[in-house]
Amino acid sequence: MPEFLGNRAPFADPDARAIVAGLDMDISIQSLVRLYLAGICGLGYGLRQIIDAQRGQGINIDSIVVSCGAFQSELVRQLFADTTGVAVVAPVTGEPVLFGSAMLASVAAEHFPNLTAAMAEMSAIGNTYTPAQIAIQNFHDERHEAFKLLQAAGRSLRKCELRSAADLRVSNWLQNKFDRQTWDY
């Protein structure tokens, strides 16, 4: 569960922390690849939760447009389609963020009347990665349920840690009071 810096959505939980489960002592390249793929899938399951929350509010998400970073990999694009259950679309341009700035500039320079016109003329969709069916879908459905259980376990652990910290503060306060107490015998 890749919540190293908290969970921004859909739970808005800044105290959430990552959980890595199932590690062993294997130091092979295959083990590193499995860990990397598990991390990518964890990111996809987190995005799936956001998509599910949006669907719960009546917003239908039928595709995700990705760019840059790890999304330059066709494997990562396919994994996100599989883990989210939503088509992943890659733009033709290699630098869509910079290209978006160019579109905004073209509208500001009045080369196009609006951003919609600039986008229609200047951009294009490249490959579309559709979610896998049946066996792979079932695999990711089961892993997503396990992901949610790990999130719940993480929240439960944090509650225990908070209670333990609070108990320790109370205990220390009482001990201080007790130590400073003068006793008349």
C-alpha positions as CSV (number, residue, x, y, z in Angstrom):
1,M,0.0,0.0,0.0
2,P,1.9,3.0,-1.3
3,E,0.7,5.7,1.2
4,F,4.2,6.9,2.1
5,L,3.0,10.6,2.3
6,G,-0.5,10.0,3.5
7,N,-3.7,9.5,1.6
8,R,-5.0,12.5,-0.3
9,A,-8.0,10.9,-1.8
10,P,-10.5,9.5,-1.3
11,F,-9.9,9.5,2.5
12,A,-8.0,12.7,3.0
13,D,-5.9,11.0,5.7
14,P,-2.5,12.7,6.0
15,D,-1.5,10.2,8.7
16,A,-1.9,7.2,6.5
17,R,1.4,5.3,6.0
18,A,2.6,2.7,3.6
19,I,2.4,-1.0,4.3
20,V,4.6,-3.5,2.6
21,A,3.4,-7.1,3.1
22,G,4.7,-10.4,2.0
23,L,8.4,-9.6,1.9
24,D,10.9,-12.5,2.1
25,M,14.6,-12.8,2.0
26,D,14.8,-13.3,-1.8
27,I,17.4,-10.9,-3.3
28,S,16.9,-12.0,-6.9
29,I,16.0,-9.7,-9.8
30,Q,12.7,-11.5,-10.1
31,S,11.9,-10.6,-6.5
32,L,12.7,-6.9,-7.2
33,V,10.5,-7.0,-10.2
34,R,7.6,-8.5,-8.2
35,L,8.0,-5.8,-5.6
36,Y,8.0,-3.1,-8.3
37,L,4.9,-4.6,-9.9
38,A,3.2,-4.8,-6.5
39,G,4.0,-1.1,-5.9
40,I,2.5,-0.1,-9.3
41,C,-0.6,-2.2,-8.6
42,G,-0.9,-0.6,-5.2
43,L,-1.0,2.8,-6.9
44,G,-3.6,1.5,-9.3
45,Y,-5.8,0.2,-6.5
46,G,-5.6,3.6,-4.8
47,L,-6.7,5.2,-8.0
48,R,-9.5,2.7,-8.3
49,Q,-10.7,3.8,-4.8
50,I,-10.9,7.4,-6.1
51,I,-12.8,6.3,-9.2
52,D,-15.2,4.2,-7.0
53,A,-15.8,7.3,-4.8
54,Q,-16.5,9.4,-7.9
55,R,-18.9,6.8,-9.2
56,G,-20.6,6.8,-5.8
57,Q,-21.3,10.5,-6.4
58,G,-22.7,9.8,-9.9
59,I,-19.6,10.7,-11.8
60,N,-18.8,8.2,-14.5
61,I,-15.2,7.7,-15.4
62,D,-14.7,5.7,-18.6
63,S,-11.0,6.5,-19.2
64,I,-7.9,7.9,-17.6
65,V,-5.4,10.1,-19.6
66,V,-1.9,9.5,-18.5
67,S,1.4,11.2,-19.2
68,C,5.1,11.3,-18.2
69,G,7.0,9.4,-15.6
70,A,6.2,5.8,-15.2
71,F,3.3,6.1,-17.6
72,Q,5.8,6.2,-20.4
73,S,5.9,2.4,-19.9
74,E,3.3,0.4,-21.8
75,L,3.4,-2.2,-19.0
76,V,2.5,0.5,-16.4
77,R,-0.3,1.8,-18.6
78,Q,-1.7,-1.7,-19.0
79,L,-1.4,-2.4,-15.2
80,F,-3.3,0.8,-14.4
81,A,-6.0,-0.3,-16.9
82,D,-6.2,-3.7,-15.2
83,T,-6.1,-2.5,-11.6
84,T,-8.6,0.3,-12.1
85,G,-10.9,-1.4,-14.5
86,V,-10.9,1.7,-16.7
87,A,-9.3,2.3,-20.1
88,V,-6.0,4.1,-20.0
89,V,-5.3,6.6,-22.8
90,A,-1.9,7.9,-23.7
91,P,-1.5,11.1,-25.7
92,V,0.7,11.1,-28.8
93,T,3.0,13.8,-27.5
94,G,5.8,12.8,-25.1
95,E,5.4,15.9,-23.0
96,P,1.7,16.6,-22.7
97,V,2.1,19.0,-19.7
98,L,4.4,21.3,-21.7
99,F,2.1,20.8,-24.7
100,G,-0.8,22.0,-22.6
101,S,1.1,25.1,-21.8
102,A,1.6,25.7,-25.5
103,M,-2.1,25.3,-26.0
104,L,-2.8,27.9,-23.4
105,A,-0.3,30.2,-25.0
106,S,-1.9,29.7,-28.4
107,V,-5.3,30.8,-27.0
108,A,-3.7,33.8,-25.2
109,A,-2.1,34.8,-28.5
110,E,-5.5,34.4,-30.1
111,H,-4.3,31.8,-32.5
112,F,-7.3,29.8,-31.4
113,P,-10.6,31.2,-30.1
114,N,-10.7,28.8,-27.0
115,L,-8.9,25.9,-25.4
116,T,-11.3,23.4,-26.8
117,A,-10.4,24.5,-30.3
118,A,-6.7,24.5,-29.5
119,M,-6.9,21.0,-28.1
120,A,-8.8,19.7,-31.1
121,E,-6.2,21.0,-33.5
122,M,-3.0,20.4,-31.5
123,S,-3.5,17.2,-29.6
124,A,-4.2,13.6,-30.4
125,I,-4.9,10.4,-28.6
126,G,-2.3,7.7,-29.0
127,N,-2.8,4.2,-27.7
128,T,-5.7,3.1,-25.5
129,Y,-5.1,0.3,-23.0
130,T,-8.3,-1.6,-22.1
131,P,-8.7,-3.5,-18.9
132,A,-8.1,-7.3,-19.0
133,Q,-11.1,-9.6,-18.6
134,I,-12.1,-12.5,-16.5
135,A,-9.1,-14.2,-14.9
136,I,-6.9,-11.1,-14.6
137,Q,-9.9,-9.0,-13.6
138,N,-10.7,-11.5,-10.9
139,F,-7.1,-11.5,-9.7
140,H,-7.1,-7.7,-9.4
141,D,-10.5,-7.7,-7.7
142,E,-9.2,-10.0,-5.0
143,R,-6.0,-8.0,-4.6
144,H,-8.0,-4.8,-4.3
145,E,-10.0,-6.3,-1.5
146,A,-6.7,-7.3,0.2
147,F,-5.5,-3.7,-0.4
148,K,-8.5,-2.3,1.4
149,L,-8.0,-4.7,4.3
150,L,-4.4,-3.5,4.6
151,Q,-5.6,0.1,4.7
152,A,-8.0,-0.8,7.5
153,A,-5.2,-2.6,9.4
154,G,-3.0,0.5,9.0
155,R,-5.8,2.7,10.4
156,S,-6.3,0.3,13.3
157,L,-2.6,0.2,14.0
158,R,-2.4,4.0,14.0
159,K,-5.3,4.2,16.5
160,C,-3.5,1.8,18.8
161,E,-0.4,3.8,18.5
162,L,-2.3,7.0,19.3
163,R,-4.0,5.4,22.3
164,S,-0.6,4.0,23.5
165,A,1.0,7.4,23.2
166,A,-1.9,9.1,25.0
167,D,-1.7,6.4,27.7
168,L,2.0,6.9,28.1
169,R,1.5,10.7,28.4
170,V,-1.1,10.2,31.1
171,S,1.1,7.6,32.9
172,N,4.1,10.0,32.8
173,W,2.0,12.9,34.1
174,L,0.7,10.7,37.0
175,Q,4.2,9.5,37.7
176,N,5.5,13.1,37.8
177,K,2.6,14.1,40.2
178,F,3.4,11.1,42.3
179,D,7.1,11.8,42.4
180,R,6.6,15.4,43.4
181,Q,4.0,14.5,46.1
182,T,5.2,15.0,49.7
183,W,4.1,12.3,52.0
184,D,3.6,12.9,55.7
185,Y,4.0,9.8,57.8
